[in-house]
Amino acid sequence: MLENWVVVPTCLPLVLRRCPACGGERFRADGKFRVNANHKLIDAWLLVLCTGCEDTVKLTVLERVTVRAVRPELLDRLHANDPALAAELLQDPVLRRRNRVALDWDGAWRLDTGNADYSDREVIDVSVRFAAPIPIRPARLIAEGCGLPRAEVDRLVTEGKVVSAVRLSGKVSDGFTFTLKR
C-alpha cells in the first residue's frame, strides 16, 4: 500500500543576506510591503527585519513599473500586507536572484505522515509531496518519517534497501517516491 507524506511549510523561511548595519546574515519576513507611486510609475518592496539588530531591508518586488501594468489584485494584496503574497514572492527565484538573497528553511516546515506506525512493516512504499518548494535531503525526510536515526537511513541507502528514482544524497524540492525494505 502506498503511503502519502506531505512536507508543509509552518512559517515563512528566514532570508539570508548580509545586514548593512550589524553584519548579521538572517532576516525575517513578516509579510509587510512598502508601495511607492511616482506619477504613473510604481515601486514595491517586501520589508525584512534583521534578526540581530531589527534593521529593515527592502527586497525589490516591482521597480519603476507603470501602474496599468500591475494587476489590480496584486496591488490590493500589496496594500493589504498579505503574508501569503510574501510567501509566494519568497518562492520566486527571479525575486531572489534580483535581490541576491537565499532562503533558510530550518525550522520552517514539518512532515505530515498521517501518524502511521512503520516499525512492524518489512516493506514501505511512500510518495512524498511538497506543498511548497522546500529544499530538503530525502534521507532526512525518510529518517524523520520512519522514526529512524539518519545514520541508519544512510546505512540502508548504502545497502540498497532504500530505493528511489531520485538521488537520496542531495536536496530535493519536488515530489518523489521511495521504497524502504528492512
HELIX and SHEET records of a PDB file:
HELIX    1   1 VAL A   67  ALA A   69  5                                   3    
HELIX    2   2 PRO A   72  HIS A   79  1                                   8    
HELIX    3   3 PRO A   83  GLN A   91  1                                   9    
HELIX    4   4 PRO A   93  ASN A   99  1                                   7    
HELIX    5   5 PRO A  138  CYS A  146  1                                   9    
HELIX    6   6 ARG A  150  THR A  158  1                                   9    
SHEET    1   A 5 TRP A 109  ASP A 112  0                                        
SHEET    2   A 5 LEU A   2  PRO A   9 -1                                        
SHEET    3   A 5 VAL A 123  PHE A 130  1                                        
SHEET    4   A 5 PHE A 176  LYS A 181 -1                                        
SHEET    5   A 5 VAL A 162  SER A 164 -1                                        
SHEET    1   B 5 THR A  56  THR A  66  0                                        
SHEET    2   B 5 LEU A  41  CYS A  50 -1                                        
SHEET    3   B 5 ARG A  26  ASN A  38 -1                                        
SHEET    4   B 5 LEU A  14  LEU A  16 -1                                        
SHEET    5   B 5 ALA A 102  ASP A 104 -1                                        
END                                                                             
